[in-house]
Amino acid sequence: MSLFAFVQLEFPWALGPADGRYLIRGHAGQPSHVLVIGTLGTQERRRRPSRRRARGRSAEPLPDPAPVVTARVTLVHAEPLPHSAAAQKWVSSTDLDAEADRAILALNRVLHAHRTATMDPHTREVTRSQALVIRAGVGEGEAVAHGRWSDAVELPRPVRLAAGRRTSLLRPQERLAAVLGGRDVALAAEELTLRARADLDAGRGREAALQLRIALEAALAELVPWAGDTELRERLHELRELREGVGKAADSALLGGLDEATSVIVGHAIGRLEAALRVRTSVALG
């Protein structure tokens, strides 16, 4: 009986790819994992409205919540564990939080490929904190694929950061109210920087470098009205000094993958750009 290590996650929406098994290859094309995607619940199928009812039907007050789709994703290691003792040790001694993080990266790789293949910009990647449940354990390959295992544990969901310098500077609820109330504005540079960060965290260095170049240029233009603040003026000076390195990194990305030194430059520049945008938020909110 061959036992395989796995991580399983559930999300309260359909992820995008069709239910099934997806082989993921790693270094030199060697199989690394099998990703099993399944749907646990589906919304009630409604008949297509006739022409007479094209405008919909009457809505009752205090409606019950609509049923939602739950997607279950199981990432199974391609290589079996050598024996049952090794399987027990994997569950008891492995850094399961790190395994869950790797599972998220693998799943996001599949979701990114799905978004590209379908040309659907609204396919979204996921985070651990969005999962309803996270399990890690061992089991027979076919059994695990059907949601059964020999030994597993349920991991605690990560707690979103509720305190600390970054959160206090951003003051997200206050910022949201200010933007919606017309007292502040969401900058294009902020959205572009978020995209660059998402690409970098997902290991898409080329995309991050290309996104960073336009994010930096947007920030240098958009932050000028707040340059009267001493700290932000210093941040703008720092960003201008990063311009040449960021441009070279983007040029390299156009030709192929980034080397380690260039990747470090991109990561550092994204961090400094994020810092400048946080200062701008602090200044704008007063």
C-alpha positions as CSV (number, residue, x, y, z in Angstrom):
1,M,0.0,0.0,0.0
2,S,1.6,3.3,-1.1
3,L,0.9,6.3,1.0
4,F,1.1,9.9,-0.4
5,A,1.4,13.2,1.5
6,F,-1.3,15.8,0.7
7,V,-2.7,19.2,1.5
8,Q,-6.4,19.9,1.1
9,L,-8.2,23.3,1.0
10,E,-11.8,24.3,0.6
11,F,-13.0,27.7,-0.8
12,P,-16.6,29.1,-0.9
13,W,-16.6,29.7,-4.6
14,A,-15.9,28.0,-7.9
15,L,-12.2,28.5,-8.6
16,G,-12.5,28.3,-12.4
17,P,-10.8,25.2,-13.7
18,A,-13.1,22.2,-14.4
19,D,-13.3,19.4,-11.8
20,G,-10.6,16.9,-12.4
21,R,-7.0,16.0,-11.9
22,Y,-4.1,18.1,-13.1
23,L,-0.5,17.0,-13.2
24,I,2.0,19.6,-12.1
25,R,5.6,19.2,-13.2
26,G,8.6,20.8,-11.4
27,H,12.3,21.0,-12.2
28,A,13.3,19.3,-15.4
29,G,9.8,18.4,-16.2
30,Q,9.5,15.8,-13.4
31,P,6.0,15.3,-11.9
32,S,5.9,17.0,-8.5
33,H,2.2,17.0,-7.5
34,V,-1.3,16.0,-8.7
35,L,-3.9,18.6,-8.1
36,V,-7.5,17.3,-7.7
37,I,-10.3,19.9,-8.0
38,G,-13.8,18.9,-7.0
39,T,-17.1,20.7,-6.4
40,L,-18.9,19.9,-3.2
41,G,-22.1,22.0,-3.7
42,T,-23.7,23.8,-6.5
43,Q,-26.2,26.6,-6.8
44,E,-29.7,25.6,-7.7
45,R,-30.0,25.7,-11.5
46,R,-32.7,28.1,-12.6
47,R,-34.6,27.8,-15.8
48,R,-33.8,30.4,-18.4
49,P,-36.4,33.1,-18.3
50,S,-38.9,33.3,-21.1
51,R,-39.4,36.4,-23.1
52,R,-42.4,37.3,-20.9
53,R,-40.3,37.0,-17.7
54,A,-37.1,38.5,-19.1
55,R,-37.1,41.2,-16.4
56,G,-37.0,38.7,-13.6
57,R,-39.5,37.7,-11.0
58,S,-40.8,39.3,-7.8
59,A,-38.3,39.3,-4.9
60,E,-39.5,38.4,-1.4
61,P,-38.3,40.5,1.6
62,L,-35.8,39.0,4.0
63,P,-34.7,36.3,1.5
64,D,-32.7,33.3,2.6
65,P,-29.0,33.4,1.6
66,A,-28.4,31.9,-1.8
67,P,-26.6,28.5,-1.8
68,V,-23.0,28.7,-2.9
69,V,-20.5,26.5,-4.6
70,T,-17.8,25.0,-2.4
71,A,-14.6,24.0,-4.2
72,R,-12.3,21.4,-2.7
73,V,-8.7,21.3,-3.8
74,T,-6.3,18.5,-2.9
75,L,-2.6,18.7,-3.7
76,V,-1.0,15.3,-3.6
77,H,2.7,14.7,-3.7
78,A,3.6,12.7,-6.9
79,E,6.2,10.5,-5.1
80,P,4.9,8.0,-2.5
81,L,6.4,7.9,1.0
82,P,8.7,4.9,1.4
83,H,6.9,3.2,4.3
84,S,4.2,3.7,6.9
85,A,6.7,4.9,9.5
86,A,7.8,7.7,7.1
87,A,4.1,8.6,6.6
88,Q,3.6,8.9,10.4
89,K,6.7,11.0,10.7
90,W,5.6,13.3,7.8
91,V,2.4,14.1,9.7
92,S,4.1,14.6,13.1
93,S,7.3,16.3,12.1
94,T,6.8,18.2,8.8
95,D,6.3,21.9,8.8
96,L,2.7,21.7,7.7
97,D,2.2,25.5,7.6
98,A,5.0,25.6,5.0
99,E,3.4,22.7,3.2
100,A,0.1,24.7,3.1
101,D,1.9,27.8,1.8
102,R,3.5,25.7,-1.0
103,A,0.0,24.3,-1.8
104,I,-1.3,27.8,-2.2
105,L,1.5,28.6,-4.6
106,A,0.9,25.5,-6.7
107,L,-2.9,26.2,-6.8
108,N,-2.2,29.8,-7.8
109,R,0.0,28.6,-10.6
110,V,-2.9,26.5,-11.9
111,L,-5.3,29.4,-11.6
112,H,-2.9,31.7,-13.4
113,A,-2.6,29.2,-16.2
114,H,-6.4,28.9,-16.3
115,R,-6.8,32.7,-16.5
116,T,-4.3,32.9,-19.4
117,A,-5.8,29.9,-21.2
118,T,-9.4,31.2,-21.0
119,M,-8.4,34.9,-21.4
120,D,-10.6,35.6,-18.3
121,P,-9.2,38.5,-16.3
122,H,-11.6,37.8,-13.5
123,T,-10.2,34.5,-12.5
124,R,-8.7,35.3,-9.1
125,E,-5.8,33.7,-7.2
126,V,-6.3,32.7,-3.5
127,T,-4.7,33.1,-0.1
128,R,-4.6,30.8,2.9
129,S,-6.8,33.2,4.9
130,Q,-9.6,32.7,2.3
131,A,-9.8,29.0,2.8
132,L,-12.7,27.6,4.8
133,V,-10.5,24.7,6.0
134,I,-7.0,23.5,5.5
135,R,-6.0,19.8,6.1
136,A,-2.7,18.0,5.7
137,G,-2.0,14.4,6.0
138,V,-1.3,11.1,4.2
139,G,-3.3,8.5,2.5
140,E,-3.6,6.1,-0.4
141,G,-3.4,8.0,-3.7
142,E,-6.9,7.1,-5.0
143,A,-8.5,7.4,-1.6
144,V,-7.0,10.9,-1.1
145,A,-8.3,12.0,-4.5
146,H,-11.8,11.1,-3.2
147,G,-11.5,12.9,0.1
148,R,-10.4,9.9,2.3
149,W,-7.1,9.5,4.1
150,S,-5.2,7.4,6.7
151,D,-4.0,10.2,8.9
152,A,-4.5,14.0,8.7
153,V,-4.8,17.1,10.8
154,E,-6.7,20.3,10.3
155,L,-4.5,23.4,10.4
156,P,-5.6,26.7,12.0
157,R,-6.5,29.4,9.6
158,P,-4.0,32.3,9.6
159,V,-5.2,35.4,11.4
160,R,-5.2,38.5,9.3
161,L,-2.8,41.2,10.7
162,A,-4.9,43.5,12.9
163,A,-2.2,45.6,14.3
164,G,1.3,46.9,13.5
165,R,2.9,49.8,11.7
166,R,1.7,48.8,8.2
167,T,-2.0,48.5,9.2
168,S,-2.0,51.6,11.4
169,L,-0.5,53.7,8.6
170,L,-3.0,52.4,6.1
171,R,-6.1,52.7,8.3
172,P,-8.1,50.7,5.8
173,Q,-11.6,51.5,7.1
174,E,-10.9,55.2,7.3
175,R,-9.3,55.2,3.9
176,L,-12.3,53.3,2.4
177,A,-14.7,55.8,3.8
178,A,-12.6,58.7,2.5
179,V,-12.4,57.3,-1.0
180,L,-16.1,56.5,-1.2
181,G,-16.9,59.9,0.3
182,G,-14.8,61.7,-2.3
183,R,-12.3,63.0,0.3
184,D,-9.5,60.8,-1.1
185,V,-8.8,59.1,-4.3
186,A,-7.4,55.6,-5.2
187,L,-4.3,56.1,-7.3
188,A,-3.5,54.2,-10.4
189,A,-0.1,53.6,-8.9
190,E,-1.6,51.7,-6.0
191,E,-3.5,49.2,-8.2
192,L,-0.4,48.7,-10.4
193,T,1.8,48.2,-7.4
194,L,-0.6,45.6,-6.0
195,R,-0.4,43.7,-9.3
196,A,3.4,43.9,-9.2
197,R,3.4,42.5,-5.6
198,A,1.0,39.7,-6.5
199,D,3.2,38.7,-9.5
200,L,6.4,38.8,-7.3
201,D,4.8,36.7,-4.5
202,A,3.6,34.2,-7.0
203,G,7.1,33.8,-8.5
204,R,6.3,35.6,-11.7
205,G,9.4,37.7,-11.8
206,R,9.2,38.9,-15.4
207,E,5.6,40.1,-15.0
208,A,6.5,41.8,-11.7
209,A,9.4,43.7,-13.3
210,L,7.2,44.8,-16.2
211,Q,4.4,45.8,-14.0
212,L,6.8,47.6,-11.6
213,R,8.1,49.9,-14.3
214,I,4.7,51.5,-15.1
215,A,3.7,51.4,-11.4
216,L,6.8,53.5,-10.6
217,E,6.2,56.0,-13.4
218,A,2.6,56.4,-12.3
219,A,3.7,57.0,-8.7
220,L,6.3,59.6,-9.6
221,A,3.6,61.5,-11.4
222,E,0.7,61.0,-9.0
223,L,2.5,61.6,-5.7
224,V,3.7,65.1,-6.7
225,P,0.7,67.0,-5.2
226,W,1.6,65.7,-1.7
227,A,5.4,66.4,-2.1
228,G,5.0,69.3,0.4
229,D,5.3,66.7,3.1
230,T,8.9,66.3,4.1
231,E,8.9,62.5,4.4
232,L,7.0,62.0,1.1
233,R,9.4,64.4,-0.6
234,E,12.3,62.2,0.5
235,R,10.4,59.1,-0.6
236,L,9.9,60.6,-4.1
237,H,13.7,61.3,-4.3
238,E,14.3,57.6,-3.3
239,L,11.9,56.4,-6.0
240,R,13.6,58.6,-8.7
241,E,16.9,57.0,-7.8
242,L,15.4,53.5,-8.3
243,R,14.2,54.4,-11.8
244,E,17.2,53.4,-13.7
245,G,17.5,50.0,-12.0
246,V,13.8,49.3,-12.5
247,G,14.0,50.2,-16.1
248,K,16.9,47.8,-16.7
249,A,15.0,45.1,-14.9
250,A,12.0,45.6,-17.1
251,D,14.3,45.5,-20.2
252,S,15.8,42.3,-19.0
253,A,12.3,40.9,-18.5
254,L,11.4,41.6,-22.1
255,L,14.3,39.3,-23.1
256,G,13.6,36.4,-20.7
257,G,13.8,35.4,-17.1
258,L,15.5,37.5,-14.4
259,D,18.7,36.6,-12.7
260,E,18.9,36.6,-8.9
261,A,20.5,40.1,-8.7
262,T,17.8,41.6,-10.9
263,S,15.0,39.8,-8.9
264,V,16.4,41.4,-5.7
265,I,16.3,44.8,-7.3
266,V,12.6,44.3,-8.3
267,G,11.7,43.1,-4.8
268,H,13.4,46.0,-3.2
269,A,11.9,48.6,-5.5
270,I,8.4,47.2,-4.9
271,G,8.9,47.4,-1.2
272,R,10.1,51.1,-1.4
273,L,7.2,51.9,-3.7
274,E,4.7,50.4,-1.2
275,A,6.3,52.4,1.6
276,A,5.9,55.7,-0.4
277,L,2.3,54.9,-1.1
278,R,1.6,54.2,2.6
279,V,3.1,57.6,3.5
280,R,0.9,59.3,0.9
281,T,-2.1,57.6,2.5
282,S,-1.1,58.8,6.0
283,V,-0.6,62.4,4.7
284,A,-3.9,62.4,2.8
285,L,-5.9,61.2,5.8
286,G,-4.2,63.6,8.1
